[in-house]
Amino acid sequence: MTRIQKTVLILVALVALVIGLTAYRVLNTGQQVDTAALLDAGIVMLPQGRDVPDLTLTNQDGEPMTTAQLQGRWHLLFFGYTFCPDICPATLAELRQLQGMLPDETRQRMQAVLVSVDPDRDTPEQLKMYLDYFKAGFVGLTGPLDDIQTLANAVGVPFIPADTSKDNYTVDHGGNLALIGPDGRLRGFIRAPLRTEKLAEQLPAVIRQDG
């Protein structure tokens, strides 16, 4: 092989490498989410996932459900209660609206979960009756208050337990949602109040990150 032929081969290889790197960057840029757009929608993604404590609660059908079962799909954890006069019905209604705005593929990979911060009153039967009203396929969880508080603190959505000795007591809690990824780890948050239109635009890109 002559020097000219070697030079041509080297140049061809370099051109191929440059084209390959350029295509790689273009493809990956298309897959990345726009952080600014996410923040504008109220979505805050963590740089690294955080482990969720291993706990067993009870769903609205009276069946045990472990936190390990949060794997496989994206889960939106909302810590509220069925006797809540304002934040909870408004948030669940917005989540129902959001589900209707999402593509089928995104909706199938996402599950909204109401974790009760009022287990004294929120029996599985009460949760089921309440969530059935929204007709949105929401999951409800209840269980020992200590376990619920452990989970809420671990995912960064704490609440203040109520004084259950008072009649018609309320529970002090917020409206933020914890985002649990398909790996079962805390991956981020959705800040309240929910911006349903912007969330509908941005959530599909978040969900696609994990195939």
C-alpha positions as CSV (number, residue, x, y, z in Angstrom):
1,M,0.0,0.0,0.0
2,T,1.4,3.4,-1.0
3,R,1.8,6.4,1.2
4,I,-1.0,8.1,-0.6
5,Q,-3.4,5.2,-0.2
6,K,-2.6,5.1,3.5
7,T,-3.2,8.8,3.8
8,V,-6.6,8.4,2.0
9,L,-7.6,5.6,4.3
10,I,-6.7,7.5,7.4
11,L,-8.7,10.5,6.1
12,V,-11.7,8.4,5.3
13,A,-11.5,6.8,8.8
14,L,-11.3,10.3,10.4
15,V,-14.3,11.5,8.4
16,A,-16.3,8.4,9.4
17,L,-15.4,9.0,13.0
18,V,-16.4,12.6,12.9
19,I,-19.7,11.7,11.2
20,G,-20.4,9.0,13.8
21,L,-19.7,11.3,16.7
22,T,-21.9,14.0,15.2
23,A,-24.8,11.5,14.7
24,Y,-24.4,10.2,18.2
25,R,-24.6,13.7,19.7
26,V,-27.6,14.6,17.5
27,L,-29.5,11.4,18.5
28,N,-28.7,11.8,22.2
29,T,-29.6,15.5,22.2
30,G,-33.0,14.5,20.9
31,Q,-33.4,12.0,23.8
32,Q,-32.4,14.4,26.5
33,V,-35.0,16.4,28.4
34,D,-34.9,20.2,28.6
35,T,-34.2,21.0,32.3
36,A,-35.5,24.5,32.0
37,A,-38.7,23.3,30.5
38,L,-39.1,20.6,33.3
39,L,-38.6,23.2,36.0
40,D,-41.2,25.5,34.3
41,A,-43.6,22.5,34.5
42,G,-42.8,22.1,38.2
43,I,-40.7,18.9,37.6
44,V,-37.5,18.7,39.7
45,M,-35.3,15.7,38.8
46,L,-32.6,14.5,41.2
47,P,-29.0,14.1,39.9
48,Q,-29.0,10.6,41.4
49,G,-31.8,8.4,42.6
50,R,-32.5,7.8,46.3
51,D,-33.4,4.5,47.9
52,V,-36.9,4.0,49.3
53,P,-37.3,2.2,52.6
54,D,-38.5,-1.4,52.5
55,L,-42.1,-1.2,53.9
56,T,-45.4,-3.0,53.6
57,L,-48.6,-1.1,53.5
58,T,-52.2,-2.0,52.5
59,N,-53.9,-1.0,49.3
60,Q,-57.5,0.0,48.8
61,D,-58.5,-3.6,48.2
62,G,-57.1,-4.7,51.5
63,E,-54.1,-6.4,50.0
64,P,-50.5,-5.9,51.2
65,M,-48.3,-3.8,49.0
66,T,-44.6,-3.4,49.5
67,T,-42.6,-0.5,48.4
68,A,-40.6,-2.9,46.3
69,Q,-43.7,-3.2,44.1
70,L,-43.2,0.4,43.0
71,Q,-40.7,-1.0,40.5
72,G,-41.5,-1.5,36.9
73,R,-43.4,1.8,36.3
74,W,-43.2,5.4,37.2
75,H,-45.2,6.2,40.3
76,L,-46.5,9.6,41.4
77,L,-46.8,9.5,45.2
78,F,-49.3,12.0,46.7
79,F,-49.5,12.1,50.5
80,G,-53.0,13.1,51.5
81,Y,-56.2,11.8,53.0
82,T,-59.9,11.3,52.1
83,F,-61.3,13.8,54.7
84,C,-59.1,16.6,53.3
85,P,-61.3,19.6,52.5
86,D,-59.2,21.2,49.8
87,I,-55.7,20.1,48.6
88,C,-56.5,16.5,48.1
89,P,-59.7,16.6,46.0
90,A,-58.2,19.4,43.9
91,T,-54.9,17.5,43.4
92,L,-56.6,14.2,42.5
93,A,-58.9,16.0,40.1
94,E,-55.9,17.6,38.4
95,L,-54.1,14.2,38.2
96,R,-57.2,12.8,36.5
97,Q,-57.2,15.6,34.1
98,L,-53.5,15.2,33.4
99,Q,-53.9,11.5,32.7
100,G,-56.5,12.3,30.0
101,M,-54.0,14.7,28.4
102,L,-51.1,12.2,28.2
103,P,-50.3,9.8,25.3
104,D,-51.4,6.2,25.9
105,E,-47.8,5.0,26.0
106,T,-47.0,7.5,28.8
107,R,-50.2,6.9,30.8
108,Q,-49.6,3.1,30.8
109,R,-46.1,3.6,32.3
110,M,-47.3,5.8,35.1
111,Q,-49.4,5.2,38.2
112,A,-50.7,7.8,40.6
113,V,-50.8,6.7,44.3
114,L,-52.6,8.3,47.2
115,V,-50.7,7.5,50.4
116,S,-52.9,8.3,53.4
117,V,-51.6,10.6,56.1
118,D,-54.7,9.8,58.1
119,P,-54.7,6.0,58.6
120,D,-57.0,6.2,61.6
121,R,-59.9,7.1,59.4
122,D,-58.6,6.0,56.0
123,T,-59.3,2.3,56.0
124,P,-58.9,0.3,52.8
125,E,-62.7,0.5,52.3
126,Q,-62.7,4.3,52.8
127,L,-59.9,4.7,50.4
128,K,-61.6,2.6,47.8
129,M,-64.9,4.4,48.0
130,Y,-63.1,7.8,47.8
131,L,-60.8,6.9,44.9
132,D,-63.6,5.2,42.9
133,Y,-65.3,8.6,42.7
134,F,-62.5,9.9,40.5
135,K,-62.7,6.9,38.1
136,A,-59.0,7.3,37.2
137,G,-57.4,4.0,38.3
138,F,-55.6,5.6,41.3
139,V,-54.1,3.3,43.9
140,G,-54.6,4.1,47.6
141,L,-52.3,3.0,50.4
142,T,-52.7,3.0,54.2
143,G,-51.0,1.4,57.1
144,P,-49.3,2.2,60.4
145,L,-48.7,5.9,60.9
146,D,-45.0,5.4,61.7
147,D,-44.4,3.5,58.4
148,I,-46.3,6.2,56.4
149,Q,-44.3,8.9,58.1
150,T,-41.0,7.0,57.4
151,L,-41.9,6.8,53.7
152,A,-43.0,10.4,53.5
153,N,-39.8,11.6,55.1
154,A,-37.6,9.4,52.9
155,V,-39.1,10.7,49.7
156,G,-38.9,14.3,50.8
157,V,-42.7,15.0,51.2
158,P,-43.1,15.2,55.0
159,F,-46.4,15.9,56.9
160,I,-47.4,16.7,60.5
161,P,-49.5,14.0,62.1
162,A,-52.8,15.2,63.4
163,D,-54.1,15.3,66.9
164,T,-56.7,12.5,66.5
165,S,-58.3,13.2,69.8
166,K,-60.0,16.3,68.3
167,D,-63.3,16.0,66.4
168,N,-63.1,16.7,62.7
169,Y,-59.3,17.1,62.8
170,T,-57.3,18.0,59.7
171,V,-53.8,16.9,58.8
172,D,-51.1,19.4,57.9
173,H,-49.6,18.3,54.6
174,G,-48.5,19.7,51.2
175,G,-49.4,19.0,47.6
176,N,-46.0,18.0,46.1
177,L,-45.7,14.6,44.4
178,A,-42.7,12.3,44.8
179,L,-41.6,10.7,41.5
180,I,-40.6,7.1,41.9
181,G,-38.8,5.6,38.9
182,P,-39.1,2.1,37.4
183,D,-36.1,1.1,39.5
184,G,-38.1,1.8,42.6
185,R,-36.0,4.7,43.7
186,L,-36.9,8.4,44.3
187,R,-36.1,10.2,41.1
188,G,-37.5,13.6,41.6
189,F,-40.6,15.7,42.5
190,I,-43.5,17.5,41.0
191,R,-44.1,20.8,42.8
192,A,-47.6,22.0,43.7
193,P,-49.8,23.5,42.4
194,L,-49.8,21.2,39.4
195,R,-49.4,22.8,36.0
196,T,-51.4,20.1,34.0
197,E,-50.8,21.5,30.5
198,K,-47.1,21.9,31.0
199,L,-46.8,18.5,32.7
200,A,-48.6,16.9,29.8
201,E,-45.9,18.3,27.5
202,Q,-42.9,17.3,29.6
203,L,-43.8,14.1,31.4
204,P,-43.5,11.9,28.2
205,A,-39.9,12.9,27.8
206,V,-39.2,12.0,31.5
207,I,-40.9,8.6,31.1
208,R,-39.1,7.8,27.9
209,Q,-35.7,8.1,29.7
210,D,-36.2,4.6,31.1
211,G,-37.6,3.0,27.9
